[in-house]
Amino acid sequence: MGYDTIISTEDLQQNLDQENWFVFDCRYLLKEPEGGLTKFRKGHIPGAQYADMDKDLSSPMSQTSGRHPLPDADSFVQKLCAWGVQNDSQVVCYDDLSGAFAARMWWLLNWIGHGRVAVLDGGIKKWTTEGRPLETETRDRPHSSFAGEADAAMWVDIEFVQRQLQRQEIRLLDARSTERFTGKDQKTDPVPGHVPGATSYPFAGNLGQEKVFLPADELSRRYVPMFSACQPEQVINMCGSGVTACHNILATRIAGLPWTRLYVGSWSEWIKDPARPVATGD
């Protein structure tokens, strides 16, 4: 049995000793670049390796890009080889923010053709609340010969977004909080507000009270209106930097809905050019 969206804490613990299972800790702190690694070193799920958002799951930011451009596909494949991942491996990603960062690694693996990857539902917080084990040591895995190829159809660039918005041929879903979308939050983003024409779809709306994903039928009810209004390829997901938008993509897949696309640069790229329009309010 393979897992390709989410996995429960129970199922992960039952399979921790499987040789061909690979677990990745994706914890990240935007204002403290080494904060995620520090947390990892203090305690992580047994056998986990650390995947750094800035160094492993992104390429360096440029003067015109968003904060987290996609990594070079070949470099990412080589990183998976260094981690020991095989083409038939089961990969599990987790963080401490209900999958907000782990979903980025889930998306990247699908992007290079590896669909046997799941996000740990509830993350390390649920894991530790249930009294499951942690360790501080880092285990080296043998180098692998993983092979993958990036699928350019899974994401779009800023030129596409600008052009298709003008033609009203896409639905742009913004996964940031309502406060950031409306501009009420004046501190998080250098420029408050949102892309004119975008719709607010906070990723937190994918979660229940216990910070695990809602059941598939509830997620379906949340997203079906988007699919009834346009074709799946016209649904474009964005956020601050192309990270938490992947959480919305994951939610639609849990719901059994078709793949939608990612606008990687997202808000942090959009506001790099002051000539691009900005909207505030609902």
C-alpha positions as CSV (number, residue, x, y, z in Angstrom):
1,M,0.0,0.0,0.0
2,G,1.3,3.4,-0.9
3,Y,0.4,6.8,0.5
4,D,0.1,9.7,-1.9
5,T,-1.6,12.5,0.0
6,I,-1.6,12.2,3.8
7,I,-0.7,9.5,6.4
8,S,-1.8,9.1,10.0
9,T,0.6,9.1,12.9
10,E,-0.4,5.5,13.6
11,D,0.4,4.3,10.1
12,L,3.7,6.1,10.1
13,Q,4.9,4.6,13.4
14,Q,3.9,1.1,12.2
15,N,6.2,1.5,9.2
16,L,9.2,3.4,10.7
17,D,11.3,0.3,10.5
18,Q,10.6,-0.3,6.8
19,E,13.9,0.0,4.9
20,N,12.4,1.8,1.9
21,W,10.5,4.4,3.9
22,F,12.0,7.9,4.2
23,V,10.9,10.6,6.6
24,F,11.7,14.3,6.2
25,D,11.4,17.0,8.8
26,C,10.4,20.3,7.0
27,R,10.1,22.6,9.9
28,Y,10.9,26.2,9.1
29,L,11.0,29.7,10.6
30,L,10.8,32.6,8.2
31,K,12.5,35.1,10.5
32,E,15.1,32.6,11.8
33,P,16.7,30.6,8.9
34,E,18.4,28.1,11.2
35,G,15.3,27.7,13.5
36,G,13.9,24.6,11.8
37,L,17.3,22.8,11.9
38,T,17.6,23.8,15.6
39,K,14.3,22.2,16.3
40,F,15.3,19.1,14.3
41,R,18.4,18.7,16.4
42,K,16.5,19.0,19.6
43,G,14.2,16.1,18.7
44,H,12.7,14.6,15.5
45,I,10.8,11.5,14.4
46,P,13.1,8.5,14.4
47,G,15.0,8.1,11.1
48,A,14.0,11.5,9.8
49,Q,16.3,13.6,7.7
50,Y,16.1,17.4,7.6
51,A,15.0,19.2,4.5
52,D,15.8,22.9,4.6
53,M,13.2,25.2,3.0
54,D,15.8,27.7,1.7
55,K,18.7,25.3,0.8
56,D,16.9,22.1,-0.2
57,L,13.4,23.0,-1.3
58,S,14.1,26.3,-3.0
59,S,16.7,28.0,-5.1
60,P,18.3,31.3,-4.1
61,M,16.1,34.3,-4.3
62,S,16.9,36.8,-7.1
63,Q,16.2,40.5,-7.4
64,T,13.0,39.9,-9.3
65,S,11.8,36.5,-7.9
66,G,9.7,35.6,-4.9
67,R,11.2,34.4,-1.7
68,H,11.2,30.7,-2.6
69,P,11.8,30.0,-6.3
70,L,11.7,26.3,-7.3
71,P,14.9,24.4,-6.9
72,D,16.8,23.4,-10.0
73,A,15.2,20.1,-10.9
74,D,18.5,18.2,-11.5
75,S,19.9,19.6,-8.2
76,F,16.8,18.4,-6.4
77,V,17.1,15.0,-7.9
78,Q,20.7,14.8,-6.8
79,K,19.6,15.9,-3.3
80,L,17.1,12.9,-3.2
81,C,20.0,10.6,-4.3
82,A,22.1,12.0,-1.4
83,W,19.3,11.3,1.0
84,G,19.0,7.8,-0.3
85,V,15.5,8.0,-1.8
86,Q,14.7,5.4,-4.5
87,N,12.1,5.6,-7.2
88,D,10.0,3.1,-5.4
89,S,10.5,4.6,-1.9
90,Q,7.6,5.8,0.3
91,V,8.4,9.3,1.4
92,V,6.7,11.1,4.4
93,C,7.1,14.8,5.1
94,Y,6.2,16.6,8.3
95,D,6.5,20.0,10.0
96,D,5.0,21.6,13.1
97,L,2.5,23.8,11.3
98,S,-0.1,21.3,10.1
99,G,1.6,20.6,6.8
100,A,2.1,24.2,5.7
101,F,5.8,23.6,4.9
102,A,5.7,19.8,4.4
103,A,3.2,20.3,1.5
104,R,6.0,22.1,-0.4
105,M,8.2,19.0,-0.4
106,W,5.1,16.9,-1.2
107,W,4.5,19.1,-4.2
108,L,8.2,19.1,-5.3
109,L,8.3,15.3,-5.3
110,N,5.2,15.1,-7.5
111,W,6.8,17.8,-9.7
112,I,9.7,15.5,-10.5
113,G,7.5,12.5,-11.0
114,H,7.5,10.8,-7.5
115,G,3.9,10.4,-6.4
116,R,4.5,8.0,-3.5
117,V,4.8,10.8,-1.0
118,A,2.5,11.9,1.9
119,V,2.3,14.6,4.5
120,L,2.0,13.5,8.1
121,D,-1.5,14.5,9.2
122,G,-1.1,16.7,12.3
123,G,2.6,16.7,12.0
124,I,5.1,16.4,14.8
125,K,2.8,18.2,17.3
126,K,0.2,15.4,17.0
127,W,3.0,12.8,17.1
128,T,4.4,14.1,20.4
129,T,1.0,14.8,21.9
130,E,0.3,11.1,21.4
131,G,3.5,10.2,23.2
132,R,5.2,8.8,20.2
133,P,9.1,8.6,20.2
134,L,11.6,11.2,19.1
135,E,15.4,11.0,18.7
136,T,18.2,13.4,18.4
137,E,20.7,11.4,16.4
138,T,21.0,11.7,12.6
139,R,21.1,8.5,10.6
140,D,22.9,8.4,7.3
141,R,21.3,6.5,4.4
142,P,23.1,4.9,1.5
143,H,23.3,7.1,-1.7
144,S,20.7,6.1,-4.3
145,S,20.2,6.3,-8.0
146,F,16.9,8.2,-8.0
147,A,15.8,9.4,-11.4
148,G,13.2,12.1,-12.0
149,E,12.1,14.7,-14.5
150,A,10.3,17.9,-13.8
151,D,6.8,18.6,-15.1
152,A,6.6,22.2,-16.3
153,A,2.8,21.9,-16.6
154,M,2.4,21.9,-12.8
155,W,3.3,25.6,-12.3
156,V,2.9,29.0,-14.0
157,D,5.0,32.1,-14.0
158,I,4.1,35.7,-13.4
159,E,3.7,36.6,-17.1
160,F,1.1,33.8,-17.4
161,V,-0.8,35.1,-14.3
162,Q,-0.8,38.7,-15.6
163,R,-1.9,37.8,-19.0
164,Q,-4.7,35.3,-18.0
165,L,-6.0,37.6,-15.3
166,Q,-6.5,40.4,-17.8
167,R,-8.4,37.9,-20.0
168,Q,-10.4,36.7,-16.9
169,E,-9.4,33.1,-17.9
170,I,-8.1,31.9,-14.5
171,R,-9.2,31.7,-10.9
172,L,-6.4,32.8,-8.6
173,L,-6.7,31.3,-5.1
174,D,-4.6,33.0,-2.3
175,A,-3.7,30.7,0.6
176,R,-2.5,33.4,2.9
177,S,-4.5,34.5,5.9
178,T,-7.5,36.7,5.5
179,E,-5.7,39.5,7.3
180,R,-2.8,39.4,4.9
181,F,-5.1,39.2,1.9
182,T,-7.2,42.2,2.9
183,G,-4.2,44.2,4.0
184,K,-5.3,44.4,7.6
185,D,-2.0,42.7,8.5
186,Q,0.5,45.5,7.9
187,K,3.6,43.7,9.2
188,T,4.0,40.4,7.5
189,D,4.3,41.4,3.9
190,P,6.4,44.4,2.7
191,V,3.3,45.5,0.7
192,P,-0.1,44.6,2.3
193,G,-2.9,43.4,0.1
194,H,-3.5,41.0,-2.8
195,V,-3.4,40.5,-6.5
196,P,-6.5,42.2,-8.0
197,G,-9.0,39.5,-9.0
198,A,-7.6,36.9,-6.6
199,T,-9.9,35.0,-4.2
200,S,-9.0,34.4,-0.5
201,Y,-8.7,30.7,0.3
202,P,-6.6,30.5,3.5
203,F,-4.9,27.2,3.9
204,A,-6.0,27.1,7.6
205,G,-9.5,26.4,6.2
206,N,-8.4,23.0,5.2
207,L,-7.9,22.0,8.9
208,G,-10.3,20.9,11.6
209,Q,-10.1,21.9,15.3
210,E,-7.4,19.4,16.0
211,K,-5.3,20.9,13.2
212,V,-5.6,17.8,11.0
213,F,-7.0,17.8,7.5
214,L,-10.8,17.9,7.2
215,P,-12.5,14.8,5.8
216,A,-12.4,14.4,2.0
217,D,-16.1,15.3,1.6
218,E,-15.7,18.5,3.6
219,L,-12.7,19.5,1.6
220,S,-14.6,18.7,-1.6
221,R,-17.4,21.1,-0.6
222,R,-14.8,23.8,0.0
223,Y,-13.2,23.5,-3.4
224,V,-15.9,22.2,-5.8
225,P,-17.3,25.8,-6.4
226,M,-13.9,26.6,-8.0
227,F,-14.0,23.6,-10.3
228,S,-17.6,24.2,-11.2
229,A,-16.7,27.7,-12.4
230,C,-13.8,26.8,-14.6
231,Q,-11.5,23.9,-15.8
232,P,-8.9,22.5,-13.4
233,E,-6.0,24.0,-15.4
234,Q,-7.5,27.4,-14.9
235,V,-7.3,27.2,-11.1
236,I,-4.0,28.8,-10.0
237,N,-2.8,28.6,-6.4
238,M,-0.6,31.3,-4.8
239,C,0.4,32.5,-1.3
240,G,3.3,34.5,0.0
241,S,6.1,32.6,-1.7
242,G,4.8,29.4,-3.3
243,V,4.9,27.3,-0.1
244,T,1.6,27.3,1.7
245,A,-0.3,27.3,-1.7
246,C,0.8,23.7,-1.9
247,H,-1.3,23.0,1.1
248,N,-4.4,24.0,-0.9
249,I,-3.3,21.8,-3.8
250,L,-2.8,18.9,-1.3
251,A,-6.3,19.5,0.1
252,T,-7.9,19.2,-3.3
253,R,-6.1,16.0,-4.0
254,I,-7.3,14.6,-0.6
255,A,-10.8,15.5,-1.8
256,G,-10.2,13.5,-5.0
257,L,-10.3,16.6,-7.2
258,P,-8.0,17.1,-10.2
259,W,-4.6,18.7,-10.0
260,T,-4.4,22.4,-10.1
261,R,-1.4,24.6,-10.8
262,L,1.0,26.6,-8.6
263,Y,2.1,30.2,-9.1
264,V,5.5,29.8,-7.6
265,G,6.5,33.5,-7.3
266,S,3.3,34.4,-5.5
267,W,2.8,37.6,-3.6
268,S,6.5,38.1,-2.7
269,E,7.3,38.2,-6.5
270,W,4.2,40.2,-7.5
271,I,5.2,43.2,-5.2
272,K,8.8,43.3,-6.5
273,D,7.6,45.6,-9.3
274,P,5.7,48.6,-7.9
275,A,4.0,49.0,-11.3
276,R,1.9,45.9,-10.6
277,P,-1.5,46.7,-9.2
278,V,-2.4,45.9,-5.6
279,A,-5.8,45.5,-4.1
280,T,-6.9,45.7,-0.4
281,G,-10.1,44.8,1.4
282,D,-12.3,41.8,0.6
